Amino acid sequence: QVQLVESGGGLVQPGGSLRLSCRASGSIFSFNVMGWYRQVPGKQRELVATITNGGSRNYADSVKGRFTISRDSAKNTMCLQMNTLKPEDTAVYYCNAVKIDRGVYWGQGTQVTVSS
Protein backbone atom coordinates (compact mmCIF):
# COMPACT_ATOMS: atom_id res chain seq x y z
CA GLN A 1 0.00 0.00 0.00
CA VAL A 2 1.50 3.31 -1.12
CA GLN A 3 1.31 6.15 1.36
CA LEU A 4 2.15 9.77 0.69
CA VAL A 5 2.41 12.13 3.65
CA GLU A 6 2.64 15.88 3.13
CA SER A 7 4.02 18.43 5.55
CA GLY A 8 5.15 22.04 5.60
CA GLY A 9 1.96 23.97 4.96
CA GLY A 10 0.92 26.97 7.00
CA LEU A 11 0.22 30.69 7.05
CA VAL A 12 2.68 33.06 5.40
CA GLN A 13 2.62 36.71 4.39
CA PRO A 14 2.65 37.75 0.73
CA GLY A 15 6.19 37.65 -0.59
CA GLY A 16 7.17 34.96 1.87
CA SER A 17 8.33 31.38 1.36
CA LEU A 18 7.26 27.89 2.35
CA ARG A 19 8.69 24.47 1.68
CA LEU A 20 6.32 21.52 1.27
CA SER A 21 7.50 17.94 1.66
CA CYS A 22 5.94 14.67 0.57
CA ARG A 23 7.35 11.50 2.02
CA ALA A 24 6.57 8.24 0.24
CA SER A 25 6.29 4.85 1.90
CA GLY A 26 8.66 3.37 -0.67
CA SER A 27 11.36 4.47 -3.05
CA ILE A 28 10.34 7.62 -4.92
CA PHE A 29 12.05 6.19 -8.01
CA SER A 30 9.40 3.47 -8.14
CA PHE A 31 7.03 6.17 -9.40
CA ASN A 32 7.02 7.23 -13.04
CA VAL A 33 5.93 10.77 -12.15
CA MET A 34 5.46 12.70 -8.94
CA GLY A 35 3.93 16.10 -8.55
CA TRP A 36 2.04 18.72 -6.62
CA TYR A 37 -1.51 19.83 -7.26
CA ARG A 38 -3.63 22.40 -5.48
CA GLN A 39 -7.31 23.04 -4.98
CA VAL A 40 -9.45 25.86 -3.67
CA PRO A 41 -13.10 25.41 -2.68
CA GLY A 42 -15.43 25.40 -5.66
CA LYS A 43 -12.66 24.89 -8.21
CA GLN A 44 -11.05 21.91 -9.86
CA ARG A 45 -7.75 20.59 -8.61
CA GLU A 46 -4.96 22.04 -10.75
CA LEU A 47 -1.43 20.99 -11.53
CA VAL A 48 1.34 22.98 -9.88
CA ALA A 49 4.50 21.07 -10.78
CA THR A 50 5.64 17.60 -11.75
CA ILE A 51 8.92 15.72 -11.91
CA THR A 52 9.50 12.51 -13.83
CA ASN A 53 11.61 9.54 -12.87
CA GLY A 54 14.25 10.87 -15.25
CA GLY A 55 14.25 14.28 -13.58
CA SER A 56 12.27 16.32 -16.11
CA ARG A 57 10.34 19.12 -14.48
CA ASN A 58 7.14 20.84 -15.52
CA TYR A 59 5.47 23.87 -13.93
CA ALA A 60 2.17 25.68 -14.24
CA ASP A 61 2.66 29.10 -15.84
CA SER A 62 1.38 30.77 -12.69
CA VAL A 63 4.26 29.43 -10.57
CA LYS A 64 7.18 29.41 -13.03
CA GLY A 65 10.17 31.23 -11.63
CA ARG A 66 8.76 31.13 -8.09
CA PHE A 67 8.33 27.43 -7.26
CA THR A 68 10.89 24.64 -7.52
CA ILE A 69 10.15 20.91 -7.35
CA SER A 70 12.88 18.55 -6.20
CA ARG A 71 13.55 15.08 -4.83
CA ASP A 72 15.67 13.63 -2.05
CA SER A 73 16.06 9.94 -2.78
CA ALA A 74 17.84 9.23 0.49
CA LYS A 75 14.75 10.40 2.38
CA ASN A 76 12.16 9.12 -0.15
CA THR A 77 10.88 12.67 -0.23
CA MET A 78 9.70 15.10 -2.87
CA CYS A 79 9.69 18.81 -2.05
CA LEU A 80 8.16 22.01 -3.37
CA GLN A 81 10.02 25.20 -2.54
CA MET A 82 7.60 28.10 -2.87
CA ASN A 83 9.02 31.62 -2.99
CA THR A 84 7.45 35.03 -3.52
CA LEU A 85 4.09 33.67 -2.47
CA LYS A 86 0.93 35.48 -3.51
CA PRO A 87 -2.57 35.43 -2.01
CA GLU A 88 -3.75 33.53 -5.09
CA ASP A 89 -1.42 30.67 -4.12
CA THR A 90 -3.73 29.97 -1.17
CA ALA A 91 -5.05 26.42 -1.52
CA VAL A 92 -4.83 22.90 -0.24
CA TYR A 93 -1.73 21.35 -1.80
CA TYR A 94 -1.73 17.64 -2.63
CA CYS A 95 1.15 15.32 -3.31
CA ASN A 96 0.60 13.01 -6.29
CA ALA A 97 2.47 9.97 -7.52
CA VAL A 98 1.89 7.73 -10.54
CA LYS A 99 2.93 4.18 -11.26
CA ILE A 100 1.88 3.58 -14.85
CA ASP A 101 1.28 -0.13 -14.24
CA ARG A 102 -0.29 0.28 -10.79
CA GLY A 103 -2.25 3.51 -10.46
CA VAL A 104 -2.39 7.03 -9.12
CA TYR A 105 -1.81 7.91 -5.48
CA TRP A 106 -2.64 11.04 -3.47
CA GLY A 107 -1.61 12.45 -0.14
CA GLN A 108 -4.08 13.86 2.34
CA GLY A 109 -3.32 17.49 1.50
CA THR A 110 -1.75 20.40 3.38
CA GLN A 111 -3.21 23.89 3.67
CA VAL A 112 -1.21 26.85 2.42
CA THR A 113 -2.59 30.29 3.27
CA VAL A 114 -0.97 33.47 1.97
CA SER A 115 -2.36 36.48 3.77
CA SER A 116 -1.28 39.62 5.57
C-alpha positions in Angstrom: 0.0 0.0 0.0 1.5 3.3 -1.1 1.3 6.2 1.4 2.1 9.8 0.7 2.4 12.1 3.6 2.6 15.9 3.1 4.0 18.4 5.6 5.1 22.0 5.6 2.0 24.0 5.0 0.9 27.0 7.0 0.2 30.7 7.0 2.7 33.1 5.4 2.6 36.7 4.4 2.6 37.8 0.7 6.2 37.7 -0.6 7.2 35.0 1.9 8.3 31.4 1.4 7.3 27.9 2.4 8.7 24.5 1.7 6.3 21.5 1.3 7.5 17.9 1.7 5.9 14.7 0.6 7.4 11.5 2.0 6.6 8.2 0.2 6.3 4.8 1.9 8.7 3.4 -0.7 11.4 4.5 -3.1 10.3 7.6 -4.9 12.0 6.2 -8.0 9.4 3.5 -8.1 7.0 6.2 -9.4 7.0 7.2 -13.0 5.9 10.8 -12.2 5.5 12.7 -8.9 3.9 16.1 -8.5 2.0 18.7 -6.6 -1.5 19.8 -7.3 -3.6 22.4 -5.5 -7.3 23.0 -5.0 -9.5 25.9 -3.7 -13.1 25.4 -2.7 -15.4 25.4 -5.7 -12.7 24.9 -8.2 -11.0 21.9 -9.9 -7.8 20.6 -8.6 -5.0 22.0 -10.7 -1.4 21.0 -11.5 1.3 23.0 -9.9 4.5 21.1 -10.8 5.6 17.6 -11.8 8.9 15.7 -11.9 9.5 12.5 -13.8 11.6 9.5 -12.9 14.2 10.9 -15.3 14.2 14.3 -13.6 12.3 16.3 -16.1 10.3 19.1 -14.5 7.1 20.8 -15.5 5.5 23.9 -13.9 2.2 25.7 -14.2 2.7 29.1 -15.8 1.4 30.8 -12.7 4.3 29.4 -10.6 7.2 29.4 -13.0 10.2 31.2 -11.6 8.8 31.1 -8.1 8.3 27.4 -7.3 10.9 24.6 -7.5 10.2 20.9 -7.3 12.9 18.6 -6.2 13.5 15.1 -4.8 15.7 13.6 -2.1 16.1 9.9 -2.8 17.8 9.2 0.5 14.7 10.4 2.4 12.2 9.1 -0.2 10.9 12.7 -0.2 9.7 15.1 -2.9 9.7 18.8 -2.1 8.2 22.0 -3.4 10.0 25.2 -2.5 7.6 28.1 -2.9 9.0 31.6 -3.0 7.5 35.0 -3.5 4.1 33.7 -2.5 0.9 35.5 -3.5 -2.6 35.4 -2.0 -3.7 33.5 -5.1 -1.4 30.7 -4.1 -3.7 30.0 -1.2 -5.0 26.4 -1.5 -4.8 22.9 -0.2 -1.7 21.3 -1.8 -1.7 17.6 -2.6 1.2 15.3 -3.3 0.6 13.0 -6.3 2.5 10.0 -7.5 1.9 7.7 -10.5 2.9 4.2 -11.3 1.9 3.6 -14.8 1.3 -0.1 -14.2 -0.3 0.3 -10.8 -2.3 3.5 -10.5 -2.4 7.0 -9.1 -1.8 7.9 -5.5 -2.6 11.0 -3.5 -1.6 12.5 -0.1 -4.1 13.9 2.3 -3.3 17.5 1.5 -1.8 20.4 3.4 -3.2 23.9 3.7 -1.2 26.9 2.4 -2.6 30.3 3.3 -1.0 33.5 2.0 -2.4 36.5 3.8 -1.3 39.6 5.6 
